Amino acid sequence: MMTIKVYAVNREGDVRVLRERAEVVPLDEPDTSQRLPACGCPRCAESEPELEPEPVQ
């Protein structure tokens, strides 16, 4: 078991609890339909390793 608590912090550092602490059961394998797409900003795009093309036979 693990616990989770959801909160938001504004620019001034004020904390607001959105969901109180609760016990949850972690998934063995994350659901890929909930996955966010990769970031496309220039900084992140530079840090991603380029894949080598597969040799053509």
C-alpha positions in Angstrom: 0.0 0.0 0.0 1.0 3.6 -0.5 -0.5 7.0 0.3 -1.3 9.9 -1.9 -2.3 13.5 -1.1 -3.2 16.0 -3.8 -2.5 19.7 -3.2 -1.9 22.9 -5.2 0.7 25.6 -4.5 0.2 29.1 -5.9 2.9 31.6 -6.8 3.0 33.0 -3.2 3.6 29.5 -1.8 0.2 29.1 -0.3 -0.9 25.4 -0.2 -4.4 24.3 -0.8 -5.4 20.6 -0.3 -7.4 19.3 -3.2 -7.7 15.7 -1.9 -6.9 14.5 1.6 -4.4 11.8 2.3 -5.7 8.3 1.2 -4.3 4.8 0.9 -4.1 3.4 -2.6 -2.9 0.2 -4.2 -0.2 0.8 -6.8 -0.6 -0.7 -10.3 1.8 -3.4 -11.4 1.9 -1.8 -14.9 0.8 1.8 -15.5 -2.1 2.3 -17.8 -0.6 3.7 -21.0 -3.9 5.4 -22.1 -3.3 7.9 -19.2 0.2 8.7 -20.3 1.0 12.3 -21.4 2.6 12.9 -24.7 6.3 13.8 -24.8 7.2 17.4 -24.4 7.9 19.2 -27.7 9.6 22.3 -26.4 13.1 23.0 -27.9 14.9 22.4 -24.6 13.4 18.9 -24.2 13.7 18.1 -27.9 17.5 18.8 -27.7 18.0 16.4 -24.7 16.2 13.5 -26.3 18.7 11.0 -27.8 18.3 10.6 -31.5 17.6 7.0 -32.7 20.0 5.5 -35.1 18.2 4.4 -38.3 18.1 0.6 -38.8 20.4 -0.6 -41.6 18.7 -1.5 -44.8 19.5 -4.9 -46.2 
